[in-house]
Amino acid sequence: MRYDMTVQQAADVLAVSTKTIRRRIADGTLPAHRVGPRLIRLRRIDLDRFAMPIGA
């Protein structure tokens, strides 16, 4: 799987702020990959897992 979504795109998909996405990356609940010193990329499958309801 490729890390191809930006933080902004992930925030748009989940209907949250970029700050929320960055907090979840920092606390380890949302996996991400850093590309260079500033770029962060996420996988769509990780967003889907993150948004899955508990118990599903």
PQR file of N, CA, C, O and H, with PARSE charges and radii, in Angstrom:
ATOM      1  N   MET A   1       0.837  -1.191   0.000 -0.4000 1.5000
ATOM      2  CA  MET A   1       0.000   0.000   0.000 -0.0000 2.0000
ATOM      3  C   MET A   1       0.872   1.240   0.000  0.5500 1.7000
ATOM      4  O   MET A   1       1.934   1.294   0.620 -0.5500 1.4000
ATOM      5  N   ARG A   2       0.389   2.210  -0.706 -0.4000 1.5000
ATOM      6  CA  ARG A   2       1.144   3.462  -0.800 -0.0000 2.0000
ATOM      7  C   ARG A   2       0.624   4.499   0.184  0.5500 1.7000
ATOM      8  O   ARG A   2      -0.572   4.577   0.463 -0.5500 1.4000
ATOM      9  H   ARG A   2      -0.474   2.166  -1.210  0.4000 1.0000
ATOM     10  N   TYR A   3       1.543   5.281   0.693 -0.4000 1.5000
ATOM     11  CA  TYR A   3       1.195   6.439   1.506 -0.0000 2.0000
ATOM     12  C   TYR A   3       0.991   7.584   0.528  0.5500 1.7000
ATOM     13  O   TYR A   3       1.963   8.186   0.071 -0.5500 1.4000
ATOM     14  H   TYR A   3       2.515   5.217   0.466  0.4000 1.0000
ATOM     15  N   ASP A   4      -0.259   7.895   0.201 -0.4000 1.5000
ATOM     16  CA  ASP A   4      -0.482   8.880  -0.853 -0.0000 2.0000
ATOM     17  C   ASP A   4      -1.436  10.011  -0.483  0.5500 1.7000
ATOM     18  O   ASP A   4      -1.706  10.872  -1.321 -0.5500 1.4000
ATOM     19  H   ASP A   4      -1.049   7.406   0.573  0.4000 1.0000
ATOM     20  N   MET A   5      -1.948  10.036   0.730 -0.4000 1.5000
ATOM     21  CA  MET A   5      -2.857  11.109   1.131 -0.0000 2.0000
ATOM     22  C   MET A   5      -2.121  12.131   1.993  0.5500 1.7000
ATOM     23  O   MET A   5      -1.295  11.777   2.834 -0.5500 1.4000
ATOM     24  H   MET A   5      -1.728   9.337   1.410  0.4000 1.0000
ATOM     25  N   THR A   6      -2.433  13.388   1.768 -0.4000 1.5000
ATOM     26  CA  THR A   6      -1.867  14.444   2.602 -0.0000 2.0000
ATOM     27  C   THR A   6      -2.693  14.577   3.873  0.5500 1.7000
ATOM     28  O   THR A   6      -3.774  14.000   3.985 -0.5500 1.4000
ATOM     29  H   THR A   6      -3.104  13.676   1.084  0.4000 1.0000
ATOM     30  N   VAL A   7      -2.185  15.328   4.814 -0.4000 1.5000
ATOM     31  CA  VAL A   7      -2.910  15.589   6.055 -0.0000 2.0000
ATOM     32  C   VAL A   7      -4.222  16.309   5.744  0.5500 1.7000
ATOM     33  O   VAL A   7      -5.250  15.999   6.346 -0.5500 1.4000
ATOM     34  H   VAL A   7      -1.306  15.796   4.723  0.4000 1.0000
ATOM     35  N   GLN A   8      -4.201  17.249   4.828 -0.4000 1.5000
ATOM     36  CA  GLN A   8      -5.413  17.985   4.451 -0.0000 2.0000
ATOM     37  C   GLN A   8      -6.450  17.058   3.827  0.5500 1.7000
ATOM     38  O   GLN A   8      -7.635  17.144   4.152 -0.5500 1.4000
ATOM     39  H   GLN A   8      -3.366  17.500   4.338  0.4000 1.0000
ATOM     40  N   GLN A   9      -6.016  16.184   2.944 -0.4000 1.5000
ATOM     41  CA  GLN A   9      -6.944  15.245   2.317 -0.0000 2.0000
ATOM     42  C   GLN A   9      -7.559  14.307   3.357  0.5500 1.7000
ATOM     43  O   GLN A   9      -8.755  14.019   3.309 -0.5500 1.4000
ATOM     44  H   GLN A   9      -5.054  16.115   2.680  0.4000 1.0000
ATOM     45  N   ALA A  10      -6.747  13.836   4.287 -0.4000 1.5000
ATOM     46  CA  ALA A  10      -7.245  12.963   5.353 -0.0000 2.0000
ATOM     47  C   ALA A  10      -8.273  13.696   6.213  0.5500 1.7000
ATOM     48  O   ALA A  10      -9.297  13.125   6.585 -0.5500 1.4000
ATOM     49  H   ALA A  10      -5.775  14.070   4.327  0.4000 1.0000
ATOM     50  N   ALA A  11      -8.001  14.945   6.521 -0.4000 1.5000
ATOM     51  CA  ALA A  11      -8.940  15.743   7.311 -0.0000 2.0000
ATOM     52  C   ALA A  11     -10.259  15.926   6.563  0.5500 1.7000
ATOM     53  O   ALA A  11     -11.330  15.867   7.168 -0.5500 1.4000
ATOM     54  H   ALA A  11      -7.169  15.409   6.219  0.4000 1.0000
ATOM     55  N   ASP A  12     -10.185  16.147   5.265 -0.4000 1.5000
ATOM     56  CA  ASP A  12     -11.395  16.304   4.458 -0.0000 2.0000
ATOM     57  C   ASP A  12     -12.212  15.014   4.434  0.5500 1.7000
ATOM     58  O   ASP A  12     -13.437  15.053   4.544 -0.5500 1.4000
ATOM     59  H   ASP A  12      -9.315  16.195   4.773  0.4000 1.0000
ATOM     60  N   VAL A  13     -11.546  13.886   4.292 -0.4000 1.5000
ATOM     61  CA  VAL A  13     -12.241  12.591   4.248 -0.0000 2.0000
ATOM     62  C   VAL A  13     -12.965  12.316   5.564  0.5500 1.7000
ATOM     63  O   VAL A  13     -14.103  11.845   5.562 -0.5500 1.4000
ATOM     64  H   VAL A  13     -10.550  13.854   4.203  0.4000 1.0000
ATOM     65  N   LEU A  14     -12.309  12.608   6.683 -0.4000 1.5000
ATOM     66  CA  LEU A  14     -12.896  12.327   7.991 -0.0000 2.0000
ATOM     67  C   LEU A  14     -13.739  13.481   8.530  0.5500 1.7000
ATOM     68  O   LEU A  14     -14.346  13.359   9.594 -0.5500 1.4000
ATOM     69  H   LEU A  14     -11.385  12.991   6.684  0.4000 1.0000
ATOM     70  N   ALA A  15     -13.780  14.587   7.811 -0.4000 1.5000
ATOM     71  CA  ALA A  15     -14.539  15.779   8.222 -0.0000 2.0000
ATOM     72  C   ALA A  15     -14.079  16.289   9.592  0.5500 1.7000
ATOM     73  O   ALA A  15     -14.890  16.593  10.466 -0.5500 1.4000
ATOM     74  H   ALA A  15     -13.287  14.686   6.947  0.4000 1.0000
ATOM     75  N   VAL A  16     -12.756  16.372   9.750 -0.4000 1.5000
ATOM     76  CA  VAL A  16     -12.148  16.916  10.963 -0.0000 2.0000
ATOM     77  C   VAL A  16     -11.090  17.936  10.541  0.5500 1.7000
ATOM     78  O   VAL A  16     -10.832  18.120   9.352 -0.5500 1.4000
ATOM     79  H   VAL A  16     -12.097  16.125   9.039  0.4000 1.0000
ATOM     80  N   SER A  17     -10.490  18.586  11.517 -0.4000 1.5000
ATOM     81  CA  SER A  17      -9.453  19.564  11.205 -0.0000 2.0000
ATOM     82  C   SER A  17      -8.100  18.882  10.984  0.5500 1.7000
ATOM     83  O   SER A  17      -7.899  17.737  11.388 -0.5500 1.4000
ATOM     84  H   SER A  17     -10.700  18.436  12.483  0.4000 1.0000
ATOM     85  N   THR A  18      -7.189  19.591  10.347 -0.4000 1.5000
ATOM     86  CA  THR A  18      -5.838  19.058  10.170 -0.0000 2.0000
ATOM     87  C   THR A  18      -5.153  18.908  11.529  0.5500 1.7000
ATOM     88  O   THR A  18      -4.307  18.033  11.714 -0.5500 1.4000
ATOM     89  H   THR A  18      -7.352  20.522  10.019  0.4000 1.0000
ATOM     90  N   LYS A  19      -5.521  19.758  12.465 -0.4000 1.5000
ATOM     91  CA  LYS A  19      -4.951  19.671  13.808 -0.0000 2.0000
ATOM     92  C   LYS A  19      -5.325  18.334  14.466  0.5500 1.7000
ATOM     93  O   LYS A  19      -4.501  17.725  15.149 -0.5500 1.4000
ATOM     94  H   LYS A  19      -6.209  20.468  12.315  0.4000 1.0000
ATOM     95  N   THR A  20      -6.553  17.888  14.262 -0.4000 1.5000
ATOM     96  CA  THR A  20      -6.992  16.608  14.803 -0.0000 2.0000
ATOM     97  C   THR A  20      -6.194  15.461  14.187  0.5500 1.7000
ATOM     98  O   THR A  20      -5.767  14.549  14.895 -0.5500 1.4000
ATOM     99  H   THR A  20      -7.222  18.383  13.708  0.4000 1.0000
ATOM    100  N   ILE A  21      -5.994  15.507  12.871 -0.4000 1.5000
ATOM    101  CA  ILE A  21      -5.205  14.473  12.200 -0.0000 2.0000
ATOM    102  C   ILE A  21      -3.788  14.447  12.755  0.5500 1.7000
ATOM    103  O   ILE A  21      -3.257  13.377  13.052 -0.5500 1.4000
ATOM    104  H   ILE A  21      -6.342  16.248  12.297  0.4000 1.0000
ATOM    105  N   ARG A  22      -3.177  15.609  12.897 -0.4000 1.5000
ATOM    106  CA  ARG A  22      -1.810  15.675  13.423 -0.0000 2.0000
ATOM    107  C   ARG A  22      -1.729  15.172  14.868  0.5500 1.7000
ATOM    108  O   ARG A  22      -0.745  14.537  15.249 -0.5500 1.4000
ATOM    109  H   ARG A  22      -3.608  16.478  12.656  0.4000 1.0000
ATOM    110  N   ARG A  23      -2.763  15.455  15.675 -0.4000 1.5000
ATOM    111  CA  ARG A  23      -2.785  14.945  17.058 -0.0000 2.0000
ATOM    112  C   ARG A  23      -2.859  13.426  17.071  0.5500 1.7000
ATOM    113  O   ARG A  23      -2.167  12.779  17.857 -0.5500 1.4000
ATOM    114  H   ARG A  23      -3.563  15.970  15.365  0.4000 1.0000
ATOM    115  N   ARG A  24      -3.681  12.856  16.218 -0.4000 1.5000
ATOM    116  CA  ARG A  24      -3.826  11.395  16.158 -0.0000 2.0000
ATOM    117  C   ARG A  24      -2.546  10.737  15.650  0.5500 1.7000
ATOM    118  O   ARG A  24      -2.204   9.639  16.089 -0.5500 1.4000
ATOM    119  H   ARG A  24      -4.243  13.382  15.580  0.4000 1.0000
ATOM    120  N   ILE A  25      -1.842  11.385  14.744 -0.4000 1.5000
ATOM    121  CA  ILE A  25      -0.544  10.868  14.293 -0.0000 2.0000
ATOM    122  C   ILE A  25       0.445  10.915  15.455  0.5500 1.7000
ATOM    123  O   ILE A  25       1.182   9.957  15.685 -0.5500 1.4000
ATOM    124  H   ILE A  25      -2.120  12.277  14.387  0.4000 1.0000
ATOM    125  N   ALA A  26       0.459  12.023  16.181 -0.4000 1.5000
ATOM    126  CA  ALA A  26       1.403  12.197  17.289 -0.0000 2.0000
ATOM    127  C   ALA A  26       1.152  11.200  18.421  0.5500 1.7000
ATOM    128  O   ALA A  26       2.100  10.715  19.039 -0.5500 1.4000
ATOM    129  H   ALA A  26      -0.140  12.802  15.994  0.4000 1.0000
ATOM    130  N   ASP A  27      -0.118  10.892  18.697 -0.4000 1.5000
ATOM    131  CA  ASP A  27      -0.380   9.954  19.803 -0.0000 2.0000
ATOM    132  C   ASP A  27      -0.361   8.497  19.355  0.5500 1.7000
ATOM    133  O   ASP A  27      -0.551   7.594  20.169 -0.5500 1.4000
ATOM    134  H   ASP A  27      -0.888  11.286  18.195  0.4000 1.0000
ATOM    135  N   GLY A  28      -0.132   8.266  18.065 -0.4000 1.5000
ATOM    136  CA  GLY A  28       0.052   6.912  17.567 -0.0000 2.0000
ATOM    137  C   GLY A  28      -1.215   6.184  17.151  0.5500 1.7000
ATOM    138  O   GLY A  28      -1.142   5.021  16.753 -0.5500 1.4000
ATOM    139  H   GLY A  28       0.023   9.000  17.403  0.4000 1.0000
ATOM    140  N   THR A  29      -2.372   6.827  17.229 -0.4000 1.5000
ATOM    141  CA  THR A  29      -3.613   6.147  16.851 -0.0000 2.0000
ATOM    142  C   THR A  29      -3.855   6.159  15.347  0.5500 1.7000
ATOM    143  O   THR A  29      -4.706   5.418  14.854 -0.5500 1.4000
ATOM    144  H   THR A  29      -2.431   7.772  17.552  0.4000 1.0000
ATOM    145  N   LEU A  30      -3.125   6.981  14.618 -0.4000 1.5000
ATOM    146  CA  LEU A  30      -3.250   7.038  13.163 -0.0000 2.0000
ATOM    147  C   LEU A  30      -1.858   6.933  12.549  0.5500 1.7000
ATOM    148  O   LEU A  30      -1.068   7.869  12.668 -0.5500 1.4000
ATOM    149  H   LEU A  30      -2.434   7.582  15.019  0.4000 1.0000
ATOM    150  N   PRO A  31      -1.539   5.814  11.894 -0.5600 1.5000
ATOM    151  CA  PRO A  31      -0.211   5.639  11.309  0.2800 2.0000
ATOM    152  C   PRO A  31       0.022   6.606  10.143  0.5500 1.7000
ATOM    153  O   PRO A  31      -0.890   6.900   9.371 -0.5500 1.4000
ATOM    154  N   ALA A  32       1.238   7.083  10.034 -0.4000 1.5000
ATOM    155  CA  ALA A  32       1.604   7.986   8.941 -0.0000 2.0000
ATOM    156  C   ALA A  32       3.084   7.802   8.625  0.5500 1.7000
ATOM    157  O   ALA A  32       3.825   7.160   9.369 -0.5500 1.4000
ATOM    158  H   ALA A  32       1.980   6.844  10.661  0.4000 1.0000
ATOM    159  N   HIS A  33       3.486   8.376   7.516 -0.4000 1.5000
ATOM    160  CA  HIS A  33       4.869   8.272   7.059 -0.0000 2.0000
ATOM    161  C   HIS A  33       5.367   9.668   6.722  0.5500 1.7000
ATOM    162  O   HIS A  33       4.697  10.420   6.014 -0.5500 1.4000
ATOM    163  H   HIS A  33       2.885   8.898   6.911  0.4000 1.0000
ATOM    164  N   ARG A  34       6.530  10.007   7.225 -0.4000 1.5000
ATOM    165  CA  ARG A  34       7.104  11.319   6.929 -0.0000 2.0000
ATOM    166  C   ARG A  34       7.963  11.203   5.679  0.5500 1.7000
ATOM    167  O   ARG A  34       8.817  10.323   5.572 -0.5500 1.4000
ATOM    168  H   ARG A  34       7.074   9.396   7.800  0.4000 1.0000
ATOM    169  N   VAL A  35       7.719  12.110   4.736 -0.4000 1.5000
ATOM    170  CA  VAL A  35       8.483  12.159   3.490 -0.0000 2.0000
ATOM    171  C   VAL A  35       9.280  13.463   3.515  0.5500 1.7000
ATOM    172  O   VAL A  35       8.738  14.541   3.270 -0.5500 1.4000
ATOM    173  H   VAL A  35       7.025  12.825   4.824  0.4000 1.0000
ATOM    174  N   GLY A  36      10.536  13.350   3.806 -0.4000 1.5000
ATOM    175  CA  GLY A  36      11.349  14.556   3.933 -0.0000 2.0000
ATOM    176  C   GLY A  36      11.117  15.210   5.284  0.5500 1.7000
ATOM    177  O   GLY A  36      10.481  14.619   6.157 -0.5500 1.4000
ATOM    178  H   GLY A  36      10.976  12.474   4.005  0.4000 1.0000
ATOM    179  N   PRO A  37      11.619  16.412   5.464 -0.5600 1.5000
ATOM    180  CA  PRO A  37      11.538  17.060   6.777  0.2800 2.0000
ATOM    181  C   PRO A  37      10.148  17.592   7.136  0.5500 1.7000
ATOM    182  O   PRO A  37       9.865  17.797   8.316 -0.5500 1.4000
ATOM    183  N   ARG A  38       9.266  17.823   6.139 -0.4000 1.5000
ATOM    184  CA  ARG A  38       7.983  18.461   6.441 -0.0000 2.0000
ATOM    185  C   ARG A  38       6.751  17.714   5.955  0.5500 1.7000
ATOM    186  O   ARG A  38       5.677  17.877   6.535 -0.5500 1.4000
ATOM    187  H   ARG A  38       9.496  17.657   5.180  0.4000 1.0000
ATOM    188  N   LEU A  39       6.866  16.916   4.931 -0.4000 1.5000
ATOM    189  CA  LEU A  39       5.696  16.268   4.345 -0.0000 2.0000
ATOM    190  C   LEU A  39       5.290  15.020   5.115  0.5500 1.7000
ATOM    191  O   LEU A  39       6.130  14.197   5.477 -0.5500 1.4000
ATOM    192  H   LEU A  39       7.739  16.784   4.461  0.4000 1.0000
ATOM    193  N   ILE A  40       4.001  14.892   5.358 -0.4000 1.5000
ATOM    194  CA  ILE A  40       3.453  13.714   6.025 -0.0000 2.0000
ATOM    195  C   ILE A  40       2.423  13.098   5.086  0.5500 1.7000
ATOM    196  O   ILE A  40       1.593  13.803   4.512 -0.5500 1.4000
ATOM    197  H   ILE A  40       3.318  15.560   5.064  0.4000 1.0000
ATOM    198  N   ARG A  41       2.484  11.779   4.934 -0.4000 1.5000
ATOM    199  CA  ARG A  41       1.542  11.076   4.072 -0.0000 2.0000
ATOM    200  C   ARG A  41       0.874   9.954   4.864  0.5500 1.7000
ATOM    201  O   ARG A  41       1.469   9.362   5.765 -0.5500 1.4000
ATOM    202  H   ARG A  41       3.158  11.207   5.400  0.4000 1.0000
ATOM    203  N   LEU A  42      -0.382   9.679   4.500 -0.4000 1.5000
ATOM    204  CA  LEU A  42      -1.163   8.633   5.159 -0.0000 2.0000
ATOM    205  C   LEU A  42      -1.739   7.698   4.107  0.5500 1.7000
ATOM    206  O   LEU A  42      -1.843   8.050   2.932 -0.5500 1.4000
ATOM    207  H   LEU A  42      -0.865  10.159   3.769  0.4000 1.0000
ATOM    208  N   ARG A  43      -2.116   6.491   4.550 -0.4000 1.5000
ATOM    209  CA  ARG A  43      -2.756   5.528   3.659 -0.0000 2.0000
ATOM    210  C   ARG A  43      -4.267   5.582   3.871  0.5500 1.7000
ATOM    211  O   ARG A  43      -4.737   5.767   4.994 -0.5500 1.4000
ATOM    212  H   ARG A  43      -2.032   6.205   5.504  0.4000 1.0000
ATOM    213  N   ARG A  44      -5.016   5.419   2.792 -0.4000 1.5000
ATOM    214  CA  ARG A  44      -6.481   5.441   2.881 -0.0000 2.0000
ATOM    215  C   ARG A  44      -6.995   4.313   3.784  0.5500 1.7000
ATOM    216  O   ARG A  44      -7.942   4.511   4.545 -0.5500 1.4000
ATOM    217  H   ARG A  44      -4.634   5.269   1.881  0.4000 1.0000
ATOM    218  N   ILE A  45      -6.382   3.151   3.700 -0.4000 1.5000
ATOM    219  CA  ILE A  45      -6.839   2.022   4.516 -0.0000 2.0000
ATOM    220  C   ILE A  45      -6.694   2.316   6.007  0.5500 1.7000
ATOM    221  O   ILE A  45      -7.516   1.866   6.805 -0.5500 1.4000
ATOM    222  H   ILE A  45      -5.613   2.991   3.082  0.4000 1.0000
ATOM    223  N   ASP A  46      -5.669   3.059   6.388 -0.4000 1.5000
ATOM    224  CA  ASP A  46      -5.501   3.429   7.792 -0.0000 2.0000
ATOM    225  C   ASP A  46      -6.593   4.395   8.237  0.5500 1.7000
ATOM    226  O   ASP A  46      -7.060   4.326   9.374 -0.5500 1.4000
ATOM    227  H   ASP A  46      -5.001   3.424   5.739  0.4000 1.0000
ATOM    228  N   LEU A  47      -7.002   5.299   7.341 -0.4000 1.5000
ATOM    229  CA  LEU A  47      -8.104   6.208   7.667 -0.0000 2.0000
ATOM    230  C   LEU A  47      -9.404   5.435   7.834  0.5500 1.7000
ATOM    231  O   LEU A  47     -10.189   5.719   8.738 -0.5500 1.4000
ATOM    232  H   LEU A  47      -6.623   5.355   6.418  0.4000 1.0000
ATOM    233  N   ASP A  48      -9.630   4.458   6.961 -0.4000 1.5000
ATOM    234  CA  ASP A  48     -10.841   3.645   7.058 -0.0000 2.0000
ATOM    235  C   ASP A  48     -10.881   2.881   8.376  0.5500 1.7000
ATOM    236  O   ASP A  48     -11.929   2.798   9.017 -0.5500 1.4000
ATOM    237  H   ASP A  48      -8.991   4.227   6.226  0.4000 1.0000
ATOM    238  N   ARG A  49      -9.757   2.329   8.777 -0.4000 1.5000
ATOM    239  CA  ARG A  49      -9.685   1.614  10.058 -0.0000 2.0000
ATOM    240  C   ARG A  49      -9.906   2.556  11.234  0.5500 1.7000
ATOM    241  O   ARG A  49     -10.575   2.202  12.205 -0.5500 1.4000
ATOM    242  H   ARG A  49      -8.906   2.396   8.256  0.4000 1.0000
ATOM    243  N   PHE A  50      -9.343   3.754  11.142 -0.4000 1.5000
ATOM    244  CA  PHE A  50      -9.471   4.737  12.195 -0.0000 2.0000
ATOM    245  C   PHE A  50     -10.934   5.163  12.355  0.5500 1.7000
ATOM    246  O   PHE A  50     -11.399   5.369  13.476 -0.5500 1.4000
ATOM    247  H   PHE A  50      -8.800   4.042  10.353  0.4000 1.0000
ATOM    248  N   ALA A  51     -11.648   5.295  11.254 -0.4000 1.5000
ATOM    249  CA  ALA A  51     -13.032   5.769  11.284 -0.0000 2.0000
ATOM    250  C   ALA A  51     -14.038   4.654  11.561  0.5500 1.7000
ATOM    251  O   ALA A  51     -15.226   4.929  11.723 -0.5500 1.4000
ATOM    252  H   ALA A  51     -11.270   5.128  10.344  0.4000 1.0000
ATOM    253  N   MET A  52     -13.587   3.405  11.618 -0.4000 1.5000
ATOM    254  CA  MET A  52     -14.493   2.282  11.841 -0.0000 2.0000
ATOM    255  C   MET A  52     -15.074   2.350  13.258  0.5500 1.7000
ATOM    256  O   MET A  52     -14.336   2.581  14.215 -0.5500 1.4000
ATOM    257  H   MET A  52     -12.621   3.181  11.487  0.4000 1.0000
ATOM    258  N   PRO A  53     -16.371   2.153  13.397 -0.5600 1.5000
ATOM    259  CA  PRO A  53     -16.981   2.185  14.732  0.2800 2.0000
ATOM    260  C   PRO A  53     -16.426   1.083  15.630  0.5500 1.7000
ATOM    261  O   PRO A  53     -16.040   0.015  15.154 -0.5500 1.4000
ATOM    262  N   ILE A  54     -16.391   1.349  16.902 -0.4000 1.5000
ATOM    263  CA  ILE A  54     -15.922   0.368  17.874 -0.0000 2.0000
ATOM    264  C   ILE A  54     -16.882  -0.815  17.896  0.5500 1.7000
ATOM    265  O   ILE A  54     -18.100  -0.638  17.922 -0.5500 1.4000
ATOM    266  H   ILE A  54     -16.705   2.217  17.288  0.4000 1.0000
ATOM    267  N   GLY A  55     -16.328  -2.008  17.884 -0.4000 1.5000
ATOM    268  CA  GLY A  55     -17.130  -3.216  17.908 -0.0000 2.0000
ATOM    269  C   GLY A  55     -17.531  -3.720  16.541  0.5500 1.7000
ATOM    270  O   GLY A  55     -18.214  -4.738  16.429 -0.5500 1.4000
ATOM    271  H   GLY A  55     -15.339  -2.151  17.863  0.4000 1.0000
ATOM    272  N   ALA A  56     -17.112  -3.016  15.493 -0.4000 1.5000
ATOM    273  CA  ALA A  56     -17.492  -3.438  14.145 -0.0000 2.0000
ATOM    274  C   ALA A  56     -16.493  -4.413  13.584  0.5500 1.7000
ATOM    275  O   ALA A  56     -16.652  -4.877  12.454 -0.5500 1.4000
ATOM    276  H   ALA A  56     -16.557  -2.189  15.584  0.4000 1.0000
TER
END
